Amino acid sequence: MHGVTDVGAVTGYLPATDTAKMWQFSYMAASFDIARSAHAQDHFLLLETRIGTWGDVCIMDSYPSPERFRLMQLYPVAFGAMSLVYWSAVRWSGGHWPQWGAVLSWNAMPEPDFPWVQEIGALLRTWGPVLSAHPVRVDVAILTDFDQRMALEIYPNIEASHEQWEATFDLFHRSGLGVATLTVDAARDSHALAPFRLVVLSCLPCFDDLAVVAALDMYVREGGTLLVLPFVGYQTFDGAFRSDGLGADLTVLTGCVTETVRAYKPEASTGLTALRVFWEETGLTDESLAALGGWCELLRADDDVEVLARFTNPQPVMGGRPAVLRRRHGAGVVIRLGYWPQDDRLGRLVLKMLPGASLLVDAPLPAGVHAVPRTDGSIFLMNTRNERATATLRGAWRDRLSGRCVAGVVTLGESEVLWLEPA
C-alpha cells in the first residue's frame, strides 16, 4: 500500500576534504540519484549527515572551511534533498562518539561555526519553496538495481569494475545533465522509458531480461537514444557466463555481440603499449586511450552497424577492430562502446547526441566539478575541489546566491557553489 511516506531516503556523510572517491567519482551523488528516483517523488530525504568534524573517541577529520561547509550542505540540496538531518544536535559527552561534530558543543552552547549553520538555514527558508516546486530536470535514465550492483561485488569482471559504474554517473554530472535511475524491473514498461532523451546500460553484468529488451526496442524505434557501455549481459541472472556471446540478448538493438574480453596493460618488458583508439566520428576525430587497465571488449558487428572508432594497437588481435559502434534503429539510435575512454571523448559524444540539453559548450566539466539542472531553467554548478576550476557555459547567467553575473568561461573558486538562472 502506497502512501505519503513512500519517499526515498539515504544517509550521506560528505567529506570536509577534496576526496576523489566521494566527490570526483560521484559515489555520493549516485546514491542521491538512486534515492531521488526510488518512488518517482522528485526528491529524497537526507536522514543523517555530518556537521563539523567526524570521529569516535578521537577526532578523525579537520573542520571544514566556510566554503567547504557551504558546499557540504548545498550539494545534496542540489540533487534533490528536502531535509538535512544532522547526526547530533549536541555533541555526545560520553559513549563511543564524543568527538563527533554537532550544531552545539558538549555544554549545549553553539559551536564557533554556528553562524554558518544560520546562513544555510536562512538560505533554505528563502529558497525552499522554489526548490520544492522545481525539482531536478532529468534527461538521462541509468538502469541499476541492487541485484546488478551485487553482481559487481560477487563477480567483478576486472579489478576496476566499480570504477566504471561510478564514472558513468560522473560523466553525466559533469555534463550538466540530470540523472534518474530505473531498476531492471521498472524498465520492462516502455512507458517508464519514454520521458527520457537517453537511456544508459552500464555495469549490468547479469542483465538477462527479454521483457526489458522488448521495452528498449520500442523506446528506440519511437525515437529514443540508447547508450550501451561495457559490462552488460555477460552472465545469466544466476551468474553463469553466457554461451551465446556476451550481450547476445541485446543484438536486436546493438547489431553486435561481444566475442570475448581482453586487458592490455602497458608493459615495458614486452613492448606492450597502452590500448589506443582512433575516433572517426565528425568533431571527435582524434586518438584516445583506454582506461580501466586497458580492459576492452572484442565486438563482432552486423553489416548495418556504423563504426565510430577503432582500436589501433599493432597487436594482430586488436588492430582495426571496432571500439565504438552506432546503429540506426527505427526513428532512434543505439551507441555501443567496447571500452572506457581515459579522456572526455564519451562526454563530448553525449553532448553532441543531446543538443541543447546542457548549458555546457562541447565538453564536460573538469573532474570534481558537477552541474545539476532544475526544471525552472536554473542549474547548480559546484566545484568540489580544493583548487580553482573553469567551466565554459552557453549564454549569460546570474547566480541566485550572490547576484554575480557570469557568461562564457567561468572561474569557480575552491569549493564554490553557484545556483545559476538565465540572466
Secondary structure as the mmCIF struct_conf table of DSSP 4:
data_model
#
loop_
_struct_conf.conf_type_id
_struct_conf.id
_struct_conf.beg_label_comp_id
_struct_conf.beg_label_asym_id
_struct_conf.beg_label_seq_id
_struct_conf.end_label_comp_id
_struct_conf.end_label_asym_id
_struct_conf.end_label_seq_id
TURN_TY1_P TURN_TY1_P1 VAL A 4 THR A 5
STRN STRN1 ALA A 9 THR A 11
BEND BEND1 ALA A 16 THR A 17
TURN_TY1_P TURN_TY1_P2 ALA A 20 PHE A 25
HELX_RH_AL_P HELX_RH_AL_P1 TYR A 27 SER A 37
TURN_TY1_P TURN_TY1_P3 ALA A 38 ALA A 40
BEND BEND2 ASP A 42 ASP A 42
STRN STRN2 PHE A 44 THR A 49
BEND BEND3 GLY A 52 GLY A 52
STRN STRN3 GLY A 55 GLY A 55
BEND BEND4 ASP A 56 CYS A 58
STRN STRN4 ILE A 59 ILE A 59
BEND BEND5 ASP A 61 ASP A 61
HELX_LH_PP_P HELX_LH_PP_P1 SER A 62 SER A 65
HELX_RH_AL_P HELX_RH_AL_P2 PRO A 66 ALA A 78
TURN_TY1_P TURN_TY1_P4 PHE A 79 GLY A 80
STRN STRN5 ALA A 81 TYR A 86
BEND BEND6 TRP A 87 TRP A 87
BEND BEND7 ALA A 89 ALA A 89
STRN STRN6 VAL A 90 VAL A 90
BEND BEND8 SER A 93 GLY A 94
TURN_TY1_P TURN_TY1_P5 GLY A 95 HIS A 96
TURN_TY1_P TURN_TY1_P6 PRO A 98 GLN A 99
BEND BEND9 TRP A 100 TRP A 100
BEND BEND10 VAL A 103 VAL A 103
STRN STRN7 LEU A 104 LEU A 104
TURN_TY1_P TURN_TY1_P7 TRP A 106 ASN A 107
BEND BEND11 ALA A 108 ALA A 108
HELX_LH_PP_P HELX_LH_PP_P2 MET A 109 MET A 109
STRN STRN8 PRO A 110 PRO A 110
HELX_LH_PP_P HELX_LH_PP_P3 GLU A 111 GLU A 111
TURN_TY1_P TURN_TY1_P8 PRO A 112 ASP A 113
HELX_RH_AL_P HELX_RH_AL_P3 PHE A 114 ALA A 133
BEND BEND12 HIS A 134 HIS A 134
STRN STRN9 VAL A 136 VAL A 136
STRN STRN10 VAL A 140 LEU A 143
HELX_RH_AL_P HELX_RH_AL_P4 PHE A 146 ILE A 154
BEND BEND13 TYR A 155 TYR A 155
BEND BEND14 ASN A 157 ILE A 158
TURN_TY1_P TURN_TY1_P9 GLU A 159 ALA A 160
HELX_RH_AL_P HELX_RH_AL_P5 SER A 161 HIS A 173
TURN_TY1_P TURN_TY1_P10 ARG A 174 GLY A 176
STRN STRN11 VAL A 179 LEU A 182
TURN_TY1_P TURN_TY1_P11 VAL A 184 ASP A 185
HELX_RH_3T_P HELX_RH_3T_P1 ALA A 186 ARG A 188
BEND BEND15 ASP A 189 ASP A 189
HELX_RH_AL_P HELX_RH_AL_P6 SER A 190 LEU A 193
TURN_TY1_P TURN_TY1_P12 ALA A 194 PRO A 195
BEND BEND16 ARG A 197 ARG A 197
STRN STRN12 LEU A 198 LEU A 201
BEND BEND17 CYS A 203 CYS A 203
STRN STRN13 LEU A 204 LEU A 204
TURN_TY1_P TURN_TY1_P13 PRO A 205 CYS A 206
HELX_RH_AL_P HELX_RH_AL_P7 LEU A 210 ARG A 221
TURN_TY1_P TURN_TY1_P14 GLU A 222 GLY A 223
STRN STRN14 THR A 225 VAL A 228
BEND BEND18 PRO A 230 PHE A 231
STRN STRN15 VAL A 232 VAL A 232
BEND BEND19 GLY A 233 TYR A 234
STRN STRN16 GLN A 235 GLN A 235
TURN_TY1_P TURN_TY1_P15 PHE A 237 ASP A 238
BEND BEND20 GLY A 239 GLY A 239
HELX_LH_PP_P HELX_LH_PP_P4 ALA A 240 ALA A 240
STRN STRN17 PHE A 241 PHE A 241
HELX_LH_PP_P HELX_LH_PP_P5 ARG A 242 ARG A 242
BEND BEND21 SER A 243 ASP A 244
STRN STRN18 LEU A 246 LEU A 246
TURN_TY1_P TURN_TY1_P16 GLY A 247 GLY A 247
HELX_RH_3T_P HELX_RH_3T_P2 ALA A 248 LEU A 250
HELX_RH_AL_P HELX_RH_AL_P8 THR A 251 THR A 254
BEND BEND22 GLY A 255 GLY A 255
STRN STRN19 CYS A 256 ALA A 263
STRN STRN20 GLU A 267 GLU A 267
TURN_TY1_P TURN_TY1_P17 ALA A 268 GLY A 271
STRN STRN21 LEU A 272 LEU A 272
HELX_LH_PP_P HELX_LH_PP_P6 THR A 273 LEU A 275
STRN STRN22 ARG A 276 TRP A 279
BEND BEND23 GLU A 281 GLU A 281
TURN_TY1_P TURN_TY1_P18 THR A 282 GLY A 283
STRN STRN23 ASP A 286 LEU A 289
STRN STRN24 ALA A 290 ALA A 290
HELX_RH_3T_P HELX_RH_3T_P3 LEU A 292 GLY A 294
STRN STRN25 TRP A 295 ALA A 301
TURN_TY1_P TURN_TY1_P19 ASP A 303 ASP A 304
HELX_LH_PP_P HELX_LH_PP_P7 VAL A 305 VAL A 305
STRN STRN26 GLU A 306 PHE A 311
BEND BEND24 PRO A 314 GLN A 315
TURN_TY1_P TURN_TY1_P20 PRO A 316 GLY A 320
STRN STRN27 PRO A 322 HIS A 329
TURN_TY1_P TURN_TY1_P21 GLY A 330 ALA A 331
STRN STRN28 GLY A 332 LEU A 337
BEND BEND25 GLY A 338 GLY A 338
STRN STRN29 TYR A 339 TYR A 339
STRN STRN30 PRO A 341 PRO A 341
BEND BEND26 GLN A 342 ASP A 344
HELX_RH_AL_P HELX_RH_AL_P9 ARG A 345 MET A 353
BEND BEND27 LEU A 354 LEU A 354
TURN_TY1_P TURN_TY1_P22 PRO A 355 GLY A 356
BEND BEND28 ALA A 357 LEU A 359
STRN STRN31 LEU A 360 LEU A 360
BEND BEND29 ASP A 362 ALA A 363
HELX_LH_PP_P HELX_LH_PP_P8 PRO A 364 PRO A 366
TURN_TY1_P TURN_TY1_P23 ALA A 367 GLY A 368
STRN STRN32 VAL A 369 PRO A 373
STRN STRN33 ARG A 374 ARG A 374
TURN_TY1_P TURN_TY1_P24 THR A 375 ASP A 376
BEND BEND30 GLY A 377 GLY A 377
STRN STRN34 ILE A 379 ASN A 383
BEND BEND31 ARG A 385 GLU A 387
STRN STRN35 ALA A 389 ASP A 399
TURN_TY1_P TURN_TY1_P25 ARG A 400 SER A 402
STRN STRN36 CYS A 405 LEU A 412
TURN_TY1_P TURN_TY1_P26 GLU A 414 SER A 415
STRN STRN37 VAL A 417 PRO A 422
#
